Amino acid sequence: QVQLVESGGGLVQTGGSLRLSCQASTPLTSYNMGWFRQTQGKEREFVAASSRSDDSSDYADSAQGRFIISRDNAKNTVYLEMNNLKPDDTAVYYCGASLLTYYGNYFDRRGYNYWGQGTQVTVSS
């Protein structure tokens, strides 16, 4: 079992950038990692994912070209660099870890076994 703690959220103006961090209590090499976001009353939405071997990264259409997921296995940390932020990016962002051997459904929140507590990102106009 792994514990995940997100940090780095905050208030930023449209067009600004933030870098979120997800600190894991155990090595990341066992897990496909993902970032999801959620607003009140909505389903948790896929943002970005990274395979356990760190040879694949994938993004939601809304994040493509703006966000970058990366990991530092030596630090047990996965990052989400968010650029050119928009008001629609406002949400609580969650880090997830998946033990599934199949990476193809990286976008499906049901495939993730562990979640952090989330960090709030608010983008103002």
C-alpha positions as CSV (number, residue, x, y, z in Angstrom):
1,Q,0.0,0.0,0.0
2,V,1.2,3.5,-0.8
3,Q,0.2,6.8,0.7
4,L,0.1,9.8,-1.6
5,V,0.3,13.5,-0.6
6,E,-0.3,16.3,-3.1
7,S,1.0,19.8,-2.8
8,G,1.6,22.9,-4.9
9,G,-2.0,24.0,-5.6
10,G,-3.0,27.6,-5.1
11,L,-4.6,30.7,-6.8
12,V,-3.2,31.8,-10.2
13,Q,-4.4,34.1,-12.9
14,T,-5.4,33.0,-16.3
15,G,-2.3,32.2,-18.3
16,G,-0.2,31.4,-15.3
17,S,1.6,28.2,-14.3
18,L,1.7,25.9,-11.3
19,R,3.7,22.8,-10.5
20,L,1.9,20.1,-8.5
21,S,3.8,17.5,-6.6
22,C,2.7,14.0,-5.4
23,Q,4.9,12.5,-2.7
24,A,4.6,8.8,-2.3
25,S,5.5,6.8,0.8
26,T,6.9,3.9,-1.2
27,P,8.8,3.6,-4.5
28,L,6.8,4.6,-7.6
29,T,8.2,1.9,-9.9
30,S,5.3,-0.4,-9.0
31,Y,2.6,2.0,-10.2
32,N,1.2,3.6,-13.2
33,M,0.6,7.1,-11.9
34,G,-2.2,9.6,-12.8
35,W,-3.5,13.0,-12.1
36,F,-7.2,13.6,-12.0
37,R,-9.3,16.6,-11.1
38,Q,-12.8,17.1,-9.6
39,T,-15.2,19.9,-9.0
40,Q,-18.1,19.7,-6.6
41,G,-20.9,17.5,-8.0
42,K,-18.9,16.3,-10.9
43,E,-17.1,13.0,-11.6
44,R,-13.4,12.8,-11.1
45,E,-11.8,13.7,-14.5
46,F,-8.6,12.4,-16.1
47,V,-5.9,14.9,-16.7
48,A,-2.6,13.1,-17.2
49,A,-0.9,9.7,-16.7
50,S,2.5,8.1,-16.6
51,S,3.3,4.4,-17.0
52,R,5.3,2.6,-14.3
53,S,8.3,2.2,-16.5
54,D,8.1,6.0,-17.3
55,D,8.2,5.3,-21.0
56,S,4.7,6.6,-21.8
57,S,2.8,9.7,-20.8
58,D,-0.7,10.5,-21.8
59,Y,-3.0,13.5,-21.5
60,A,-6.6,14.5,-21.7
61,D,-7.4,16.7,-24.7
62,S,-7.9,19.6,-22.3
63,A,-4.4,19.2,-21.0
64,Q,-2.5,18.3,-24.2
65,G,0.1,20.8,-25.0
66,R,-0.2,22.7,-21.7
67,F,0.5,20.1,-19.0
68,I,3.5,17.8,-18.4
69,I,3.5,14.8,-16.1
70,S,6.9,13.6,-14.9
71,R,8.3,11.5,-12.1
72,D,11.4,11.3,-10.1
73,N,11.6,7.8,-8.8
74,A,14.6,8.5,-6.6
75,K,12.4,11.0,-4.7
76,N,9.2,8.9,-4.9
77,T,7.5,11.9,-6.4
78,V,5.4,12.6,-9.5
79,Y,4.8,16.1,-10.8
80,L,2.2,17.8,-12.9
81,E,3.5,21.0,-14.5
82,M,0.5,23.1,-15.6
83,N,1.0,26.0,-18.0
84,N,-1.3,28.5,-19.7
85,L,-3.9,27.8,-17.0
86,K,-7.6,28.6,-17.7
87,P,-10.6,29.2,-15.4
88,D,-11.9,25.7,-16.5
89,D,-8.8,24.2,-14.9
90,T,-10.2,25.2,-11.5
91,A,-10.6,22.0,-9.5
92,V,-9.2,19.8,-6.7
93,Y,-6.4,17.9,-8.3
94,Y,-5.7,14.3,-7.1
95,C,-2.8,12.0,-7.6
96,G,-3.6,8.4,-8.1
97,A,-1.6,5.1,-8.2
98,S,-2.6,2.1,-10.2
99,L,-1.4,-1.5,-9.7
100,L,-3.0,-2.7,-12.9
101,T,-0.7,-4.4,-15.4
102,Y,-2.8,-2.9,-18.2
103,Y,-2.0,0.7,-18.9
104,G,-4.3,1.2,-21.8
105,N,-7.2,2.5,-19.7
106,Y,-5.0,5.1,-17.9
107,F,-7.9,7.6,-18.3
108,D,-10.3,5.5,-16.2
109,R,-10.4,6.5,-12.5
110,R,-11.7,3.0,-11.7
111,G,-8.3,1.6,-12.5
112,Y,-6.5,3.5,-9.7
113,N,-6.1,1.9,-6.3
114,Y,-4.8,4.7,-4.2
115,W,-5.5,8.4,-4.0
116,G,-4.1,11.4,-2.2
117,Q,-6.2,14.0,-0.4
118,G,-6.1,16.5,-3.2
119,T,-4.8,20.0,-3.7
120,Q,-7.0,22.9,-4.7
121,V,-6.2,24.8,-7.9
122,T,-8.1,28.0,-8.6
123,V,-7.6,30.0,-11.8
124,S,-9.0,33.5,-11.9
125,S,-10.0,35.5,-14.9
